[in-house]
Amino acid sequence: MRLLLHALGYFVALFVVDLVYTTPLDFPDRALSLRDLEGRQDSGGLSAPLCFPALGFPKPPVPPPDNTHWWCDPATEYAFVGFSYEVTDCQSRERLIEEFRDIRYHFNSRYIRLYGACDREGFYDDIVAAAWENSLGVHALVWFGFDGSDIWISRRDTLFAALHSNPLAKFVTRGVQFGSEPLYDNVLPHQQLAQQVILAKQNLSSLNIPVTVSELAYGYQERGGAQDVLDAVDFINIHMLPFFSQNASTAKNAWPLVLNDLDWFIEHGNGKKMYFDENGWPSVTSPSVQPNSPYAVADVQNEHDYFVLLDQHCEDLKKVEGGGIGWFAHIYSDYMEPGYGIYNSSMQIKFPFSPRTAC
């Protein structure tokens, strides 16, 4: 009993410290109350809120010696988990902190998934600082881009150097992804991509950081299934973009399209944990965002309806082997990628967005 009371007192103290140092500065009206947090605790794995980045986790002022027992069990990471967040603008540390705070406390996110690239020196250290301050995990990214260059090699090396040198990096970096869509874009033959994954896993093994590839089902399928890549990755990050299906119409009718791609990954994924990472429905078209079906509708209502659809199928996604499907909303704001944002380019929210984080 004495040990139990001591442990309870320790976590209460840490929670008080966390409230003092990480209470939102710019979104106090949006921050969760203690009752909200208690009602949204995860289940399974390490008991929430005693694992990172569970909602309500009492983050210590300094991290533990290692991250071996730090992360929540992936089996608890289903339903809505966070946002894709594009970094092409090379946001300042201050803006990262502010927007990550909104992502965590306004939308009850546990993760951000990086998209695009910023090659400013020290940028990933800014990501780590903002994520740590706001108790967010990060799906980091080795960005290939679309120009066919080999700049991804220096980006990989820069990221890995930051992961090894920044003492907080391994406590917020849930995984490293190669992307975006390297198979679909034919950046590397699938054999070479699989080898890159294996080498990255070896490089990051001492940090306990897993590695994946961020890709469409079709990207695998057009490379003969690229089973060597699926076998190499630690978990599977799936691009779920049913708007581009040849059978697309409205978001409300998209569930069979989602299932079609998901079933393929279930069949070939060997029971690995899966996330929908680049996952959404555009509210507008553009020269680079064009449907493959004459019946596909791009507007704000359909963007909203797609996320409602996923939320309605929370129980179905929870049942998927590997611990259920955790899904990201692609993307945080239209200033990053026009038409896909939950916010418009003026940072006005486009529709109500409060999907479940558990079911």
C-alpha positions in Angstrom: 0.0 0.0 0.0 2.8 2.4 0.9 4.4 1.7 -2.6 1.1 2.3 -4.3 0.5 5.6 -2.5 4.1 6.7 -3.3 3.6 5.9 -7.0 0.2 7.7 -7.0 1.8 10.7 -5.4 4.6 10.7 -8.0 2.2 10.8 -10.9 0.0 13.4 -9.3 3.1 15.6 -8.9 4.2 15.1 -12.4 0.7 15.9 -13.7 0.8 19.2 -11.7 4.2 20.0 -13.3 2.8 19.3 -16.7 -0.1 21.6 -16.2 2.2 24.4 -15.1 4.6 24.1 -18.0 2.5 22.9 -20.9 -0.9 24.4 -20.5 -1.9 26.0 -23.8 -1.0 29.7 -24.1 -3.0 30.5 -27.2 -5.9 28.2 -26.9 -7.0 28.3 -23.3 -10.7 28.1 -24.3 -10.1 25.0 -26.2 -7.9 23.0 -23.7 -9.4 19.9 -22.3 -10.6 19.9 -18.7 -9.5 17.1 -16.3 -12.9 15.6 -16.6 -12.5 15.6 -20.4 -9.1 13.9 -20.2 -10.4 11.3 -17.8 -13.3 10.5 -20.1 -11.0 10.1 -23.1 -8.3 7.8 -21.7 -7.1 5.0 -23.9 -7.6 1.3 -23.0 -5.3 -1.7 -23.3 -1.5 -1.8 -23.5 0.2 0.3 -20.9 -2.6 1.8 -18.7 -3.5 5.3 -19.8 -2.6 7.9 -18.9 0.7 6.3 -18.0 2.1 5.9 -21.5 3.1 8.4 -24.1 1.3 10.0 -26.0 -2.0 9.0 -24.3 -4.5 11.8 -23.7 -3.9 12.9 -20.2 -0.4 11.5 -19.9 1.4 13.2 -17.1 4.6 13.9 -19.0 7.6 14.1 -16.6 9.7 17.3 -16.6 12.6 15.2 -17.8 12.4 11.9 -19.8 13.3 8.5 -18.3 16.6 6.9 -19.0 15.3 5.2 -22.1 12.1 4.7 -24.1 11.7 1.0 -23.6 8.5 1.3 -21.6 7.6 4.8 -22.7 5.2 4.3 -25.7 1.6 3.2 -25.5 0.8 -0.2 -26.9 0.0 0.2 -30.6 -3.1 -1.9 -30.0 -4.6 1.2 -28.3 -3.8 3.4 -31.2 -6.9 3.2 -33.3 -9.5 5.7 -34.4 -8.4 9.3 -34.9 -4.8 9.8 -33.9 -3.8 13.2 -35.4 -2.9 15.2 -38.5 -0.6 15.1 -41.4 1.4 18.3 -41.1 3.3 19.8 -44.1 6.6 21.5 -43.3 7.5 22.9 -46.7 7.0 26.4 -45.2 9.8 25.7 -42.7 7.7 27.0 -39.9 9.4 28.7 -37.0 9.8 26.9 -33.7 7.2 29.3 -32.2 4.7 28.5 -34.9 5.3 24.8 -34.5 4.7 25.0 -30.8 1.5 27.0 -31.3 0.0 24.8 -34.0 1.1 21.6 -32.3 -0.6 22.9 -29.2 -3.8 23.4 -31.2 -3.5 19.9 -32.7 -3.1 18.3 -29.2 -5.5 20.3 -27.1 -8.2 21.4 -29.5 -8.4 18.2 -31.5 -7.3 15.6 -28.9 -4.5 14.4 -31.2 -1.8 11.9 -30.1 0.4 12.2 -33.2 1.5 14.3 -36.1 2.7 12.8 -39.4 5.2 15.0 -41.2 4.7 15.7 -44.9 7.0 17.5 -47.3 10.5 18.7 -46.3 12.3 21.6 -44.7 16.0 21.6 -45.2 16.8 24.4 -42.7 19.6 23.4 -40.4 18.2 22.3 -37.0 14.6 22.1 -38.2 13.9 18.6 -36.8 15.2 19.8 -33.4 12.4 22.4 -33.6 9.9 19.6 -34.4 11.2 17.6 -31.4 10.9 20.7 -29.1 7.4 21.5 -30.2 6.2 17.9 -30.0 7.8 17.4 -26.5 6.2 20.6 -25.2 2.8 19.4 -26.4 3.0 15.7 -25.7 2.7 14.7 -29.3 4.4 11.7 -31.0 5.8 12.2 -34.5 5.9 10.1 -37.6 9.1 11.6 -39.1 9.7 11.5 -42.8 12.5 11.0 -45.3 11.1 13.0 -48.1 11.9 12.0 -51.7 10.0 14.8 -53.4 8.9 14.7 -57.0 12.0 15.9 -58.9 13.8 12.6 -59.2 16.9 13.9 -57.4 18.9 12.2 -54.8 18.4 14.9 -52.2 16.6 12.3 -50.1 19.9 10.8 -49.2 21.2 14.0 -47.4 17.7 14.4 -45.8 17.9 10.8 -44.5 21.4 11.4 -43.1 20.4 14.7 -41.5 17.3 13.2 -39.9 19.2 10.2 -38.6 21.9 12.5 -37.2 19.3 14.6 -35.3 17.6 11.4 -34.0 20.9 10.3 -32.5 22.1 13.7 -31.2 19.0 15.1 -29.7 18.3 13.4 -26.4 14.6 14.1 -26.6 14.1 12.8 -30.2 13.6 9.1 -29.3 10.9 10.1 -26.8 8.7 11.8 -29.4 9.6 10.0 -32.7 7.3 7.1 -33.0 8.6 6.1 -36.3 10.5 7.1 -39.5 8.7 6.8 -42.8 10.2 6.8 -46.3 7.8 8.8 -48.5 5.8 10.0 -49.9 4.6 7.2 -52.3 8.2 6.2 -53.4 6.8 3.1 -55.2 4.0 4.8 -57.0 6.4 7.6 -58.1 9.1 5.0 -59.0 11.7 6.7 -57.0 13.6 3.5 -56.2 13.1 -0.1 -57.3 11.2 -1.9 -54.6 14.3 -4.1 -53.8 16.4 -1.0 -53.1 13.6 0.6 -51.1 13.3 -2.6 -49.0 17.1 -2.4 -48.4 16.9 1.2 -47.3 14.3 0.2 -44.8 16.5 -2.6 -43.4 19.5 -0.3 -43.2 17.4 2.4 -41.4 16.1 -0.1 -38.9 19.7 -1.1 -38.2 20.8 2.5 -37.8 17.9 3.4 -35.4 17.7 0.1 -33.5 19.6 1.6 -30.5 16.9 4.3 -30.3 14.0 1.9 -30.5 12.6 3.8 -33.5 10.7 1.7 -36.0 10.7 2.3 -39.8 8.0 2.2 -42.5 7.1 3.4 -45.9 4.3 5.8 -46.7 2.5 4.4 -49.8 -0.7 3.7 -51.7 -2.0 0.2 -52.2 -1.6 0.8 -55.9 2.0 1.7 -55.4 2.7 -1.8 -54.1 0.4 -3.5 -56.6 2.0 -1.9 -59.7 5.4 -3.2 -58.5 4.1 -6.8 -58.3 3.1 -6.4 -54.7 6.5 -5.4 -53.5 6.2 -7.9 -50.7 9.8 -7.4 -49.8 9.0 -3.9 -48.7 6.0 -5.0 -46.7 8.1 -7.7 -45.1 10.8 -5.1 -44.2 8.7 -2.4 -42.6 7.9 -2.5 -38.9 4.4 -1.1 -39.4 2.3 0.0 -42.4 1.5 3.6 -43.3 -1.3 3.5 -45.9 -2.3 6.3 -48.2 -6.1 6.2 -48.2 -7.4 8.6 -50.9 -10.6 7.2 -52.3 -11.5 10.4 -54.2 -9.0 9.2 -56.9 -10.6 5.8 -57.4 -12.1 5.2 -60.8 -15.3 4.3 -58.9 -15.5 7.4 -56.7 -18.6 9.4 -56.3 -19.4 11.0 -53.0 -17.6 10.5 -49.7 -20.7 9.0 -48.1 -20.4 6.1 -50.6 -16.6 5.6 -50.2 -16.6 2.8 -47.6 -16.3 0.0 -50.2 -13.4 1.8 -51.8 -11.7 2.1 -48.4 -12.3 -1.6 -47.7 -10.9 -2.6 -51.1 -7.5 -1.1 -50.3 -7.6 -2.1 -46.7 -8.4 -5.7 -47.5 -5.3 -5.8 -49.8 -3.1 -4.7 -46.9 -4.7 -7.1 -44.5 -4.0 -9.9 -47.0 -0.4 -9.0 -47.5 0.6 -7.2 -44.3 1.3 -10.2 -42.1 -0.7 -8.9 -39.2 1.4 -5.7 -38.8 0.0 -2.5 -37.2 -1.5 -0.2 -39.8 -2.3 3.5 -40.0 -4.1 5.6 -42.6 -1.6 8.4 -42.8 -2.1 10.4 -46.0 -5.9 10.1 -45.6 -8.6 12.5 -46.7 -10.9 13.9 -49.4 -10.3 17.2 -51.1 -12.7 20.1 -50.9 -11.5 21.5 -54.2 -9.7 20.3 -57.3 -6.6 21.8 -58.9 -4.2 20.9 -61.7 -2.6 18.3 -59.5 -5.7 17.1 -57.8 -8.1 15.7 -60.5 -10.5 12.8 -60.1 -10.3 9.6 -62.1 -14.1 9.3 -62.0 -16.6 11.8 -63.6 -18.8 11.3 -60.6 -16.3 12.2 -57.9 -17.4 15.3 -56.0 -14.9 17.6 -54.4 -16.4 20.1 -52.0 -16.3 21.0 -48.3 -19.3 18.9 -47.5 -17.7 15.8 -49.0 -14.4 16.4 -47.2 -16.3 16.6 -44.0 -18.4 13.5 -44.9 -15.3 11.4 -45.4 -14.1 11.9 -41.9 -17.6 11.3 -40.6 -17.6 8.1 -42.5 -14.4 6.9 -40.8 -15.7 7.9 -37.4 -18.9 6.0 -38.1 -16.8 2.9 -38.8 -14.7 3.2 -35.7 -15.7 -0.2 -34.4 -15.0 -1.8 -37.8 -11.5 -0.2 -38.0 -10.8 -1.2 -34.3 -11.3 -4.9 -35.2 -8.6 -5.0 -37.9 -5.7 -7.3 -36.9 -2.5 -5.7 -35.6 -4.4 -3.5 -33.1 -6.9 -1.7 -35.3 -6.5 1.2 -37.7 -5.3 4.5 -36.4 -6.0 7.3 -38.8 -4.6 10.8 -39.5 -6.5 13.6 -41.2 -4.6 14.9 -44.2 -4.0 17.8 -43.7 -4.0 20.3 -40.9 -4.6 23.5 -43.0 -5.2 24.6 -46.6 -2.1 26.8 -46.3 -0.2 23.5 -46.5 -2.1 21.8 -49.3 -5.1 23.6 -50.8 -8.4 21.8 -50.4 -7.3 19.1 -47.9 -7.1 21.2 -44.7 -9.4 21.1 -41.7 -8.6 24.8 -41.6 -8.8 27.0 -44.6 -5.8 29.1 -45.7 -6.8 31.8 -43.2 -6.9 29.3 -40.4 -10.7 29.3 -40.1 -12.1 25.9 -39.4 -14.0 24.6 -42.4 -16.4 22.3 -40.6 -17.0 20.7 -37.2 -14.2 18.2 -36.5 -14.2 16.1 -33.4 -13.8 12.4 -34.3 -13.6 9.8 -31.7 -10.2 8.7 -30.3 -11.6 5.4 -29.0 -14.7 3.3 -29.3 
